[in-house]
Amino acid sequence: MLQRPGLDAAIPAGKGVDAALPAGSRARPLRERVLLILWPAFVMAGVLEALVFVVVDPGSLHWFGAEPLQWSASAVYSVTFLIFWGVVATSGALTQLLDAPGPPTQ
């Protein structure tokens, strides 16, 4: 039997870490964890885009000092939204990764 600090129950050999978690705190399925990352990231990407384009004109964007981008406003909005969504989702995924329980102690 393995013991985890802070838990009263012992882990039966071969049952895995989930067997020692208190009732109701089992590991979430992958689909649920992905949705918990992507949905808030989607909302925050929308907020970031609104905040950025209140002060930035999409028609006046330049690529590192070169000629202005020849994209339509909706293309600039779409690409920017996807970039913001990816960055915020990566942040959320790293948070989930760092919050994962470690291996059981023996």
ZIBEL-V359668 format. One record per residue. N is the residue number from 1. RES is the residue in three letters. PSI is psi as a letter, one per 40 degrees, with the letter a starting at -180 (999 if undefined). Layout:
BEGIN
N:RES:PSI / N:RES:PSI
END
This chain:
BEGIN
1:MET:h / 2:LEU:i / 3:GLN:h / 4:ARG:h / 5:PRO:h / 6:GLY:e / 7:LEU:h / 8:ASP:d / 9:ALA:i / 10:ALA:i / 11:ILE:h / 12:PRO:h / 13:ALA:h / 14:GLY:e / 15:LYS:e / 16:GLY:i / 17:VAL:d / 18:ASP:d / 19:ALA:d / 20:ALA:e / 21:LEU:i / 22:PRO:i / 23:ALA:h / 24:GLY:e / 25:SER:f / 26:ARG:i / 27:ALA:i / 28:ARG:i / 29:PRO:i / 30:LEU:d / 31:ARG:d / 32:GLU:d / 33:ARG:d / 34:VAL:d / 35:LEU:d / 36:LEU:e / 37:ILE:d / 38:LEU:d / 39:TRP:d / 40:PRO:d / 41:ALA:d / 42:PHE:d / 43:VAL:d / 44:MET:d / 45:ALA:d / 46:GLY:d / 47:VAL:d / 48:LEU:d / 49:GLU:d / 50:ALA:d / 51:LEU:d / 52:VAL:d / 53:PHE:e / 54:VAL:d / 55:VAL:e / 56:VAL:h / 57:ASP:h / 58:PRO:d / 59:GLY:e / 60:SER:e / 61:LEU:h / 62:HIS:i / 63:TRP:g / 64:PHE:f / 65:GLY:e / 66:ALA:a / 67:GLU:i / 68:PRO:i / 69:LEU:h / 70:GLN:f / 71:TRP:i / 72:SER:i / 73:ALA:d / 74:SER:d / 75:ALA:d / 76:VAL:d / 77:TYR:d / 78:SER:d / 79:VAL:d / 80:THR:d / 81:PHE:d / 82:LEU:d / 83:ILE:d / 84:PHE:d / 85:TRP:d / 86:GLY:d / 87:VAL:d / 88:VAL:d / 89:ALA:d / 90:THR:d / 91:SER:d / 92:GLY:d / 93:ALA:d / 94:LEU:d / 95:THR:d / 96:GLN:d / 97:LEU:d / 98:LEU:d / 99:ASP:e / 100:ALA:i / 101:PRO:i / 102:GLY:a / 103:PRO:i / 104:PRO:i / 105:THR:i / 106:GLN:999
END
